[in-house]
Amino acid sequence: MCSNCDYTIHGRHFHYGWNRDNPPAERVAPSSTVFFECHDSSGGQLTAGSTLADVSSLDFGKINPVTGPIFVEGAKPGDALKVTIEEFKPSGFGWTANIPGFGLLADQFKEPALQLWTYDPATMQPAAFGSHGKVPLKPFAGTIGCAPAEPGQHSIVPPRRVGGNLDIRDLSAGTVLYLPVEVAGGLFSVGDTHAAQGDGEVCGTAIESPMNVVLKLDLVKDARLKTPRFTTPGPVTRHLDAKGYEVTTGIGADLMEGARAAVADMIELLAARYNIAPVDAYMLVSTCGDLRISEIVDMPNWVVSFYFPRCVFE
């Protein structure tokens, strides 16, 4: 729990989709600090005892539950919700899965796969991958946002102009996020917590990990934001930079195909060098490898690069 928080939102207050008519779990004043109990993206369907059969039987109607919503007093359409991400309280358990039909290379990896993780929630030392790999950790909330103005139920899966399933690794402790408000009170929710993720989350999952989150919710009146924006407290890749990177590239006229090529080449490199199954390499790079647009002006071809941190295996 959080002794310095103004409110606690227990895990039983969750919902599966965005809806402006969802009743608020709590009404809070601006500048309130709120403790959220958050679920992982499977909503507890995958646990430390799970097997491949559990991946195949996932109920997608129960994916990405988010805790909330929170009605922030005085929030009106046109304002921005200022979210200061103060602290994460990790659980020590996580999972990564290849889910058939999902992910950047779904056409190449058609069978389910599952990696279960344990880590020390106190020290947050890198989590072991196999016998000699270690993935540096950086907790964040994958889904964080407000309710959209459009009536009805909206899927939690795609990100939206009011936030949602952003999967931005740098929404970590110390970051300040600004979200457009489209409905009275904002109706803010958060969940889908991760212990680590690469930029791109290429296999569709990261180290999915239930954990609790402490956030300060405030208002910026008449901000007129079109989409979310955020400010980080400092460098964003210190947990990965120490020993440099292996980098593959994709070059061509289509950024998506370039991204696919860069990731596929990295999987091939890692599988051969470290004698691991390609699907395991695919899940691994999703947790710590970064997709970057290196060049987008030298028509007709653009360059996408994929950075894999050497510290994982060195």
ZIFEN-V944947 format. One record per backbone hydrogen bond with DSSP energy under -0.5 kcal/mol. CO is the residue of the C=O (numbers start at 1). NH is the residue of the N-H. If there is no record, write none. Layout:
BEGIN
co->CO nh->NH
co->CO nh->NH
END
This chain:
BEGIN
co->2 nh->5
co->7 nh->35
co->8 nh->10
co->9 nh->37
co->10 nh->13
co->12 nh->14
co->13 nh->68
co->15 nh->66
co->16 nh->156
co->18 nh->154
co->19 nh->22
co->26 nh->71
co->28 nh->73
co->29 nh->32
co->32 nh->34
co->32 nh->217
co->33 nh->6
co->33 nh->7
co->34 nh->36
co->34 nh->215
co->35 nh->9
co->36 nh->38
co->36 nh->213
co->38 nh->211
co->39 nh->192
co->39 nh->193
co->40 nh->43
co->41 nh->64
co->42 nh->45
co->47 nh->50
co->51 nh->54
co->51 nh->55
co->52 nh->56
co->53 nh->57
co->55 nh->58
co->58 nh->60
co->59 nh->62
co->60 nh->63
co->65 nh->192
co->66 nh->15
co->67 nh->190
co->69 nh->25
co->69 nh->26
co->70 nh->72
co->70 nh->187
co->70 nh->188
co->71 nh->28
co->71 nh->73
co->72 nh->75
co->75 nh->185
co->76 nh->79
co->78 nh->224
co->79 nh->181
co->80 nh->82
co->80 nh->220
co->81 nh->83
co->81 nh->179
co->82 nh->84
co->82 nh->218
co->83 nh->85
co->83 nh->177
co->84 nh->86
co->84 nh->216
co->85 nh->174
co->87 nh->214
co->88 nh->90
co->89 nh->212
co->92 nh->119
co->94 nh->117
co->95 nh->208
co->96 nh->115
co->97 nh->99
co->98 nh->100
co->98 nh->113
co->99 nh->102
co->103 nh->106
co->105 nh->108
co->105 nh->109
co->108 nh->110
co->113 nh->98
co->115 nh->96
co->117 nh->94
co->119 nh->121
co->120 nh->124
co->127 nh->135
co->129 nh->132
co->129 nh->133
co->133 nh->129
co->134 nh->136
co->135 nh->127
co->140 nh->142
co->140 nh->194
co->142 nh->144
co->142 nh->166
co->142 nh->167
co->143 nh->191
co->144 nh->164
co->145 nh->189
co->147 nh->182
co->154 nh->18
co->160 nh->163
co->161 nh->180
co->162 nh->146
co->163 nh->160
co->164 nh->144
co->164 nh->166
co->167 nh->169
co->168 nh->171
co->170 nh->172
co->171 nh->141
co->172 nh->175
co->175 nh->85
co->175 nh->177
co->176 nh->231
co->177 nh->83
co->178 nh->229
co->179 nh->81
co->180 nh->182
co->181 nh->78
co->183 nh->186
co->185 nh->72
co->185 nh->187
co->186 nh->147
co->188 nh->69
co->188 nh->70
co->189 nh->145
co->190 nh->67
co->191 nh->143
co->192 nh->142
co->193 nh->209
co->194 nh->140
co->195 nh->138
co->196 nh->207
co->198 nh->200
co->198 nh->201
co->199 nh->291
co->201 nh->204
co->202 nh->104
co->203 nh->99
co->206 nh->208
co->207 nh->195
co->207 nh->196
co->208 nh->95
co->210 nh->91
co->211 nh->38
co->212 nh->89
co->213 nh->36
co->213 nh->215
co->214 nh->86
co->214 nh->87
co->215 nh->34
co->215 nh->217
co->216 nh->84
co->216 nh->218
co->217 nh->31
co->217 nh->32
co->218 nh->82
co->220 nh->80
co->220 nh->223
co->229 nh->178
co->231 nh->176
co->237 nh->240
co->237 nh->241
co->240 nh->243
co->241 nh->244
co->244 nh->310
co->244 nh->311
co->246 nh->308
co->248 nh->306
co->250 nh->304
co->252 nh->302
co->254 nh->258
co->255 nh->259
co->256 nh->260
co->257 nh->261
co->258 nh->262
co->259 nh->263
co->260 nh->264
co->261 nh->265
co->262 nh->266
co->263 nh->267
co->264 nh->268
co->265 nh->269
co->266 nh->270
co->267 nh->271
co->268 nh->272
co->269 nh->273
co->270 nh->274
co->271 nh->275
co->271 nh->276
co->277 nh->280
co->277 nh->281
co->278 nh->282
co->279 nh->283
co->280 nh->284
co->281 nh->285
co->282 nh->286
co->283 nh->287
co->284 nh->287
co->284 nh->288
co->285 nh->289
co->286 nh->198
co->290 nh->307
co->292 nh->294
co->292 nh->305
co->295 nh->303
co->297 nh->299
co->298 nh->301
co->302 nh->252
co->303 nh->294
co->303 nh->295
co->304 nh->250
co->305 nh->292
co->306 nh->248
co->306 nh->308
co->307 nh->290
co->308 nh->246
co->309 nh->312
co->310 nh->313
co->310 nh->314
co->312 nh->134
END
